[in-house]
Amino acid sequence: MGMLRVEREDRAKVTYADHFTVVVVYEGAFDGWYRGRVRTLVAGSLKLKEPGEVHRDLRVHAPFTLQGAGFAPEQVARAADAMGVRGAVHFKAAGFAPGERATELAFALHDALVREDASELARGTLAAETLAEVVCTSPRATRLAPLAVRRARAFLHDALADKINLDELAEYAALDKFHLVRAFRAEVGLPPYEYLTHLRVSRARQLLQRGMLVAEAAQAVGFYDESQLHRHFRRIVGVTPGAYARSFVDRTTKLPTSPKANTARRRTLNA
């Protein structure tokens, strides 16, 4: 529904939440009051705010920077319903500590929301995973999940270079997006957007082996630009796409080393 960011704040404030809000703390530390309890939030922690609730900062230990993303109640209700939660929808807790799964998902979501080159598939997947993690702990089992994951994987292979969002993927897989992302990660070991990134890097490797320029390969496999291919290629393959491409050029231009080839080379030089 919207985002907010506070930079290097050193004053205690009172805030009111209009939406379900997922807040990540990037730096600093402060004591906050919520529902009669005081918690200390530090860099790397997650703060969750429900609509209609008041949050009061009591003491700022160090200037803090945080970022929040708001979700409408109906969005959170859909996530809860898909995961098997019935009745009034609430967050599981007022927040999570650094290193917890909910916190890591929330930070990844916020990173995707502000990065210009993040895909809609990545943003949608991370939003669904984050909401499912903080709203519900016991998703319903479904026999449709294995088939849906196979359909989703086939869709990603076929539409590798296209712009894909999670709603389209879930519609094709015939399973709601909240179940789909959990089932996909459980079966494949990666969320859909990261699986797609690996598919794209694999395809880029093939194109670079054939002599395609790095910029052209990035566009051909659906990356935002050459720098995005560079970042993911180096992370997954271990070398830059340029170095990878040059290694194949070097192989094809090296002189033969067999005895017969060396004899033929000497004859050519003497001629």
C-alpha positions as CSV (number, residue, x, y, z in Angstrom):
1,M,0.0,0.0,0.0
2,G,2.9,2.3,0.6
3,M,6.4,2.7,2.1
4,L,8.1,5.0,4.6
5,R,11.7,5.5,5.5
6,V,13.2,7.3,8.5
7,E,16.9,8.3,8.3
8,R,19.1,8.8,11.4
9,E,16.2,9.7,13.7
10,D,17.3,10.7,17.2
11,R,14.0,11.7,18.7
12,A,11.4,9.5,20.4
13,K,8.0,9.6,18.6
14,V,4.5,8.3,18.8
15,T,3.1,6.7,15.7
16,Y,-0.3,5.2,14.7
17,A,-0.6,2.4,12.2
18,D,-3.2,2.5,9.4
19,H,-2.1,-0.7,7.8
20,F,-0.4,-4.0,8.6
21,T,3.2,-2.6,8.5
22,V,6.4,-4.6,8.2
23,V,9.3,-2.4,9.5
24,V,13.0,-3.3,9.3
25,V,15.6,-1.5,11.4
26,Y,18.8,-0.9,9.4
27,E,20.9,0.9,12.1
28,G,20.7,2.3,15.6
29,A,18.7,1.2,18.6
30,F,15.7,2.4,20.5
31,D,13.2,1.3,23.2
32,G,9.6,1.0,22.0
33,W,6.3,0.6,23.8
34,Y,3.5,-1.6,22.3
35,R,0.5,-3.2,24.0
36,G,1.9,-2.6,27.4
37,R,5.3,-4.1,26.7
38,V,8.7,-2.4,26.2
39,R,11.0,-3.9,23.6
40,T,14.5,-2.8,22.5
41,L,14.8,-2.8,18.7
42,V,18.3,-2.9,17.3
43,A,19.9,-2.9,13.8
44,G,18.9,-6.1,12.0
45,S,15.6,-6.5,13.8
46,L,12.0,-6.6,12.5
47,K,9.1,-4.6,13.9
48,L,5.4,-5.4,13.1
49,K,2.5,-3.0,13.4
50,E,-1.2,-3.8,13.1
51,P,-3.8,-1.2,12.0
52,G,-5.3,0.8,14.7
53,E,-2.4,0.3,17.1
54,V,-0.2,3.0,18.7
55,H,3.5,2.6,19.0
56,R,5.5,4.9,21.3
57,D,9.2,5.3,21.3
58,L,10.5,5.7,24.8
59,R,14.3,6.2,24.4
60,V,16.7,6.4,21.5
61,H,20.0,4.7,22.3
62,A,21.5,5.5,18.9
63,P,20.1,7.4,15.9
64,F,18.1,4.8,13.9
65,T,17.3,4.2,10.3
66,L,14.3,2.1,9.4
67,Q,12.0,1.4,6.5
68,G,8.4,0.2,6.6
69,A,6.1,-1.4,4.0
70,G,2.3,-1.3,4.5
71,F,-0.2,-4.0,3.5
72,A,-3.9,-3.5,3.4
73,P,-6.0,-5.7,5.8
74,E,-7.6,-7.5,2.9
75,Q,-4.1,-8.5,1.6
76,V,-3.1,-9.9,4.9
77,A,-6.5,-11.6,5.3
78,R,-6.0,-13.4,1.9
79,A,-2.6,-14.6,3.0
80,A,-4.0,-15.9,6.3
81,D,-6.9,-17.6,4.6
82,A,-4.6,-19.3,2.1
83,M,-2.4,-20.6,4.9
84,G,-5.3,-21.9,7.0
85,V,-5.7,-19.2,9.6
86,R,-9.4,-18.6,10.6
87,G,-10.9,-15.7,12.5
88,A,-9.4,-12.3,13.2
89,V,-6.0,-11.8,11.6
90,H,-3.1,-10.8,13.7
91,F,0.7,-10.8,13.4
92,K,2.3,-13.7,15.4
93,A,4.4,-11.3,17.4
94,A,5.2,-7.6,17.7
95,G,8.6,-8.3,16.1
96,F,11.4,-10.7,15.5
97,A,15.1,-10.6,16.4
98,P,18.0,-10.4,13.9
99,G,18.7,-13.7,12.2
100,E,15.2,-15.2,12.5
101,R,13.6,-16.4,9.3
102,A,10.9,-13.8,9.4
103,T,13.4,-11.1,9.8
104,E,15.6,-12.3,6.9
105,L,12.6,-12.5,4.6
106,A,11.5,-9.0,5.6
107,F,14.9,-7.5,4.9
108,A,15.0,-9.3,1.5
109,L,11.5,-8.0,0.7
110,H,12.5,-4.4,1.5
111,D,15.7,-4.7,-0.6
112,A,13.6,-5.9,-3.5
113,L,11.0,-3.1,-3.0
114,V,13.6,-0.4,-3.4
115,R,15.9,-1.9,-6.0
116,E,14.9,-0.7,-9.5
117,D,16.1,-3.9,-11.1
118,A,14.1,-6.2,-8.9
119,S,11.5,-8.2,-10.8
120,E,7.8,-8.2,-9.9
121,L,8.2,-12.0,-9.4
122,A,10.8,-11.4,-6.7
123,R,8.8,-8.7,-5.0
124,G,5.6,-10.8,-5.1
125,T,7.3,-13.9,-3.9
126,L,9.0,-12.2,-1.0
127,A,5.8,-10.4,0.0
128,A,3.9,-13.7,0.1
129,E,6.7,-15.5,2.0
130,T,7.0,-12.7,4.5
131,L,3.3,-12.4,5.2
132,A,3.0,-16.2,5.5
133,E,5.8,-16.3,8.0
134,V,4.6,-13.6,10.3
135,V,0.8,-14.3,10.1
136,C,0.7,-18.1,10.2
137,T,2.7,-21.1,11.4
138,S,0.6,-24.1,10.3
139,P,-0.3,-24.0,6.6
140,R,-2.8,-26.5,5.3
141,A,-1.5,-29.5,3.3
142,T,-2.6,-29.8,-0.3
143,R,-2.2,-32.6,-2.7
144,L,-2.2,-30.1,-5.6
145,A,1.2,-28.7,-4.6
146,P,3.5,-31.1,-6.4
147,L,1.6,-30.7,-9.7
148,A,1.5,-26.9,-9.2
149,V,5.3,-26.8,-8.7
150,R,5.9,-28.8,-11.9
151,R,3.6,-26.4,-13.8
152,A,5.3,-23.4,-12.3
153,R,8.8,-24.7,-13.2
154,A,7.6,-25.4,-16.8
155,F,6.2,-21.9,-17.0
156,L,9.5,-20.3,-15.9
157,H,11.5,-22.4,-18.4
158,D,9.2,-21.3,-21.3
159,A,8.9,-17.7,-20.3
160,L,12.6,-17.3,-19.2
161,A,13.1,-13.9,-20.8
162,D,9.7,-12.4,-20.0
163,K,8.7,-10.2,-17.2
164,I,6.8,-12.5,-14.8
165,N,4.9,-11.7,-11.6
166,L,3.8,-14.1,-8.9
167,D,0.1,-13.7,-9.7
168,E,0.6,-14.9,-13.3
169,L,2.8,-17.8,-12.1
170,A,0.2,-18.9,-9.5
171,E,-2.7,-18.6,-12.0
172,Y,-0.8,-20.8,-14.5
173,A,0.1,-23.3,-11.7
174,A,-3.5,-23.4,-10.5
175,L,-2.6,-22.8,-6.9
176,D,-2.8,-19.8,-4.7
177,K,0.5,-17.9,-4.5
178,F,1.0,-18.4,-0.7
179,H,0.9,-22.2,-1.0
180,L,2.8,-22.1,-4.2
181,V,5.9,-20.2,-2.9
182,R,6.1,-22.5,0.1
183,A,5.6,-25.7,-2.0
184,F,8.1,-24.4,-4.6
185,R,10.8,-23.7,-2.0
186,A,10.2,-27.0,-0.2
187,E,10.5,-29.0,-3.4
188,V,13.1,-27.1,-5.4
189,G,15.1,-25.6,-2.6
190,L,14.7,-22.0,-4.0
191,P,11.9,-19.5,-4.3
192,P,10.5,-19.0,-7.8
193,Y,12.4,-15.8,-8.6
194,E,15.8,-17.3,-7.5
195,Y,15.1,-20.4,-9.6
196,L,14.4,-18.1,-12.5
197,T,17.7,-16.3,-11.9
198,H,19.6,-19.6,-12.1
199,L,17.8,-20.5,-15.3
200,R,18.7,-17.1,-16.8
201,V,22.4,-17.4,-15.8
202,S,22.5,-20.9,-17.2
203,R,21.1,-19.7,-20.5
204,A,23.5,-16.7,-20.5
205,R,26.4,-19.1,-20.2
206,Q,25.3,-21.0,-23.3
207,L,25.0,-17.7,-25.2
208,L,28.4,-16.4,-24.1
209,Q,30.0,-19.7,-25.1
210,R,28.6,-19.1,-28.6
211,G,30.3,-15.7,-28.8
212,M,27.4,-13.4,-27.9
213,L,28.3,-10.1,-26.3
214,V,27.6,-9.7,-22.6
215,A,25.1,-6.9,-23.0
216,E,23.3,-8.8,-25.7
217,A,23.2,-11.9,-23.5
218,A,21.8,-10.0,-20.6
219,Q,18.9,-8.7,-22.7
220,A,18.3,-12.1,-24.4
221,V,17.7,-13.9,-21.1
222,G,15.5,-11.2,-19.5
223,F,17.9,-9.4,-17.1
224,Y,17.2,-5.7,-16.4
225,D,20.6,-4.7,-17.7
226,E,24.2,-5.8,-18.1
227,S,25.1,-5.0,-14.5
228,Q,22.3,-7.2,-13.2
229,L,23.7,-10.1,-15.2
230,H,27.2,-9.3,-14.0
231,R,26.1,-9.4,-10.3
232,H,24.1,-12.7,-10.5
233,F,26.6,-14.4,-12.9
234,R,29.5,-13.7,-10.5
235,R,27.5,-14.8,-7.5
236,I,26.4,-18.1,-9.1
237,V,29.3,-19.0,-11.5
238,G,32.1,-17.5,-9.5
239,V,33.5,-15.3,-12.3
240,T,32.3,-12.3,-14.3
241,P,30.4,-12.9,-17.5
242,G,33.2,-11.1,-19.4
243,A,35.9,-13.3,-18.0
244,Y,33.7,-16.4,-18.7
245,A,33.3,-15.4,-22.3
246,R,37.0,-14.6,-22.8
247,S,37.9,-18.1,-21.5
248,F,36.1,-19.6,-24.5
249,V,37.7,-17.1,-27.0
250,D,41.1,-18.0,-25.6
251,R,40.4,-21.7,-26.0
252,T,39.4,-21.3,-29.6
253,T,42.4,-19.1,-30.5
254,K,45.1,-21.1,-28.9
255,L,47.5,-22.8,-31.3
256,P,47.3,-26.6,-31.5
257,T,49.9,-28.5,-29.3
258,S,49.9,-32.0,-30.8
259,P,53.1,-33.1,-32.6
260,K,51.4,-33.3,-36.0
261,A,49.9,-29.9,-35.5
262,N,53.3,-28.4,-34.5
263,T,54.9,-29.9,-37.6
264,A,52.3,-28.4,-39.8
265,R,52.7,-25.1,-38.0
266,R,56.5,-25.1,-38.6
267,R,56.0,-25.9,-42.3
268,T,53.7,-22.9,-42.5
269,L,56.2,-20.6,-40.8
270,N,59.1,-21.8,-43.0
271,A,57.1,-21.4,-46.2
